[in-house]
Amino acid sequence: MKRALLVLAALSALAAPAMADQSLAAAKNCMACHAAEKKLVGPSYKEVAIKYAAQKDAVDRLAVKIIKGGSGVWGPVPMPANGQVSEADAKKLAAWVLTQK
C-alpha cells in the first residue's frame, strides 16, 4: 500500500509541470499562435516535438527561438521575438513542447 502511494505521488508530480507549463505558454501568449495538436499561425506543439525529437540540444535551440524569434523553418510567417520571456521560462516552455509528441 505504501509503495502504491509513493508511485501515485511520483506520477502526479510528473503530471503537474506539464499543466504548469501549458499555463505558462498561455501567460506568455504562445497559445495565440500555437496549439497542441493543430496548426494555427505557427506549427502545433506536436509537430515541433516530432521535428526536434532527435536533437540533443533541442531545448536550448527552441529556447533561443522563443526569445529571439525566427523565420523560414515552418514557412514564410516569421515567429516574433518574445523578449519578455526569461531564459529560464523559455527553457521550461521548450522542454514542455518537446513532450507533446
Solvent accessible surface area in square Angstrom, and as a share of the most:
residue,aa,sasa,rsa
1,M,181,0.81
2,K,159,0.68
3,R,195,0.71
4,A,61,0.48
5,L,99,0.49
6,L,121,0.60
7,V,80,0.46
8,L,114,0.57
9,A,57,0.44
10,A,55,0.42
11,L,102,0.51
12,S,65,0.42
13,A,63,0.49
14,L,132,0.66
15,A,61,0.47
16,A,60,0.46
17,P,70,0.44
18,A,40,0.31
19,M,126,0.56
20,A,59,0.46
21,D,14,0.07
22,Q,71,0.31
23,S,70,0.45
24,L,32,0.16
25,A,1,0.01
26,A,56,0.43
27,A,76,0.59
28,K,44,0.18
29,N,106,0.54
30,C,21,0.12
31,M,59,0.26
32,A,75,0.58
33,C,40,0.24
34,H,22,0.10
35,A,17,0.13
36,A,39,0.30
37,E,131,0.59
38,K,127,0.54
39,K,125,0.53
40,L,75,0.37
41,V,79,0.45
42,G,13,0.12
43,P,12,0.08
44,S,1,0.01
45,Y,11,0.04
46,K,71,0.30
47,E,71,0.32
48,V,13,0.08
49,A,0,0.00
50,I,105,0.54
51,K,94,0.40
52,Y,6,0.02
53,A,54,0.42
54,A,100,0.78
55,Q,65,0.29
56,K,209,0.89
57,D,73,0.38
58,A,4,0.03
59,V,49,0.28
60,D,73,0.38
61,R,106,0.39
62,L,13,0.07
63,A,4,0.03
64,V,81,0.47
65,K,49,0.21
66,I,18,0.09
67,I,45,0.23
68,K,150,0.63
69,G,12,0.12
70,G,33,0.32
71,S,77,0.50
72,G,62,0.60
73,V,62,0.36
74,W,99,0.35
75,G,29,0.28
76,P,133,0.83
77,V,90,0.52
78,P,82,0.52
79,M,60,0.27
80,P,87,0.55
81,A,66,0.51
82,N,27,0.14
83,G,66,0.63
84,Q,108,0.48
85,V,4,0.02
86,S,59,0.38
87,E,108,0.49
88,A,69,0.53
89,D,31,0.16
90,A,0,0.00
91,K,74,0.32
92,K,106,0.45
93,L,2,0.01
94,A,0,0.00
95,A,45,0.35
96,W,13,0.05
97,V,11,0.07
98,L,28,0.14
99,T,96,0.56
100,Q,43,0.19
101,K,132,0.56
